[in-house]
Amino acid sequence: MIIFLRRIPATTKLSDLLDFVGPAIKGGLFRKPGRIAGVSILQLQDKRYRALEFHGLVSVEPDAVAARAIKRLKGQRFKGKLVVIRQYVQRDWHNDPRQNHNITVTQHLSDRRKVCRRRGKDLELVRDISESFTSGGDFARKNI
């Protein structure tokens, strides 16, 4: 399961995300510990206002530990800022409840919305800045 941290500070490093989520996935007396499978930081830009947003994605295994971590982390501050923490769900037309799956594929493509209802055409992915970090041990930042 992927844990989504919405609107994290711009100065966040991968090691900061690891330090924040790490204690929440530790096992207890009768609980299994979890494992962090991957960490990434996304940088998005709102085209209307030229504002940048940063979001963190932390992949945790198994799913039960990730759900427990989300409950533990809700309401906590990350680097002095209150951030939204929830499960990240990748949406496609197979699992989208708004779609009528009884229609044919050609009808589906012609009737489909062209943009997201919320901010679809005004929000674009600038880059995945997790690639600007080295993967060796301490996750030091490379020059961006």
N, C-alpha and C positions, 0 to 999 in steps of 0.2 A: 504494500500500500504506500502511496506517496502522500506525504504531509506537505501542505501548502501554507506558506507563511506570506501573507499579503502585505505589501508596502513596507518592506524592511528598510532600514536606513541605507543610504548610498555607500557608506563606508564599510559595509559588512563584508567579511571575508568568509571563506568556506569553513575555516576553523571556528569562527564565531557560531555558525549554525551547528557545527558538531558539538561544541561546548553547551549550547542551549538545549539540544534535543537529547544528547547523550545521557544525562541523569534520568530522564523520563523513561528511557527504555531499559534501565537496569532491572534485573529480576529481584524479587523479594524472597521471603522465606519460602513461599509456596508458588512463586511465579517464575516462569521462564524468562530469561533475558532475551532482548532482541538484538538485531544487528543492523547497522546502517549500511545499505547496499550502494547508495549513491547520493551525491549532493550537487546541486546546481543553483545558480543565481541567474534570473532572467532580467533583462533590462528592456522595458517597454517605453514607447514614446507616444503621447497623445498629440496627434498632428494639429489639432485645433489650437492648443495652448503651448505647444512645444515643451510640455512638462514630462520629465522622466519618472518612471516608476520602477522599483526594484522588488522582485518577488523571489522567495526562496523555495526550493523543492528538495525535500529530503525523503529518500526511499528507504523504508524500514521493513524488515522481515522479522517475523511473520506478521500477518495482518492483525491478529489479536493484540500484539504488543503495540502496533502502530495506533490502534484505536484507543488503547489505554494511555499512550503518550499524548494523544490529542486532548483527552479529558484532563490530563495533568497539566498541560501547557496552556489551556484556555484561561484567559484572564491574567497571565503573567506578562511582565514587561520584558522586551528584548532590546537590549542596549538603551534602556531608558524610554522606550517607545512602546505603547500598547499596539500590538499587531493582531490581525485576524489569523487564527489557526484553524484549518479544517482539512478534510480529506480532499485530495486533488482527483477529479474525475475527468477522464478524457472522453469527450463526447463525440460520437459519430452518429450517423443516421440509424445504426442498428440499435443503439441503446437510448436514443432520444425519445422521451415520452410524448413529445409534441407531434411526432410523425405518425401517419397512418400507414402501417406496414402492409395493408391489403392491396395497395395500388401497385401498378407495375413500375419498373425502374425508369422507363422513359417518362411516365407521368410524374414520377417523383422529382426528376431532374428539372422538368419544366416548371413545376409549381413551387420549387424550393425557394426559400428566402435568399436573397443575394448577399445580405450582410446581417450581422448580429443585431438584435433589437436594442441592445444596450449601447455599445460604443464601437461596433464592428469596424466600420470603415475609418473611424478616427483614431484607432489604436493599432499600432504596428510594432512587431518585435524588432528592436534595433539589433540586438545580438545577445547571445548566451554568454555572459561574461565569466562563466565558470571555467571556460577554456583559457582565460588569462591568468590562471593560477597554476603553479607547478603541482604535480601530483605526488611529489616526493615528501612524505612524512609530515612536514609542518604547514603545508598548503600556503607557501609564501606567494605574494602577488608578483606577477611579471609586469613589465611596463605595458600599459594599455595604449 
